[in-house]
Amino acid sequence: MPTYEYCCATCGYDFEARQKFQDEPLTVCPKCGSALHKVFSSVGVVFKGSGFYSTDNHSSAKPAAHQPEKTEKASPAASETAAPAPAKTSS
């Protein structure tokens, strides 16, 4: 459940209330009965690492689509006709 901060327009009473998203916002100050308003502040989220900002290092060229490497298989005929390795002679 999110926590919302409220402030009274008349007495300045400041408080937080945990409410569901579906709940209506509070409108009456619990201290003096005057009108309340919701206080909005910055969110405490920090994005760290690469890839979050447009200023991150990006290559100027778009990367090519991933293509699997082609492996050439030796044909059976080529392996049969290959010359055998010379035999070692003892001296």
N, C-alpha and C positions, 0 to 999 in steps of 0.2 A: 504494500500500500504506500502510495506517495505521501510525502509530508509537505503541507502548504503553509506559508507564512502569511499572517494577517496583521493589519495594523488599524487601530481605531482612529477615525478622522477627528474625533473630539478630544479624547483624553490621552491619545498617543500610546495606549496599551498595545504592546507587541507580543504576539504569541504564535506558536506553531500548532497545527492540527493535522492528524493523520486521517485521511479520507480516501474512500474508494473513488475511482474515476467516475462512476455513475452518480455519486453524491452531489447534491447542489452545493455551491459555495456558501460559506457562512456570510450572513449579512448584518447580524446584531452583535455588538460588543458584549461579552459576558460580564464586564465590570460596570459599564455605565449605561448600556442599552442603546448607544448611538450606532451610526452606520460604520461598517467595516469595509476595508478594501484589501484585495489580495496584493501582496508584495512580490514582485518578480525580480529574481536575481540570476546571475550567471550560473551555468551548470558546471559542476565539478568533474568534467570529463577531460582527460588528457590523452591524445593520440600520440603514441611514440612509435618509432620505427619508420621504415621506408614505405612509400606507397600511399601516404595520406595527403600529401600536398602536391600542388602542381609544380612547385619549385624543386621537387626531388630530382635526382639525376635520372634523366631519361635519355636514351639514344635518340638522335634526330631522325634516323630512319626507322621505319616500323619493322619489327622482326618478321622474318619470313615464316610462313606456316610450317609447322613441324612436319618434316618428311622423314620417314624411316630410311635408314641407310640401306643401300642395295649391296648385297653380298654376292659376289660371283662364285659360283660353284665350278670347280674344275670338272670338265667333262671326263667320263671314263676313258674315252679314246686318248685324251691327252696324257693321262697318267700311265697308260699302257705303253705309249711310244716314248716316254721320257727315258733318257739314257740312265743306266744304273751308275751309282757312284763308283769311282775307281777304287780298286782294292789296295790296301796298304801293303807295301812290300817291306820286308825286314832287311836291314842293311847290315 
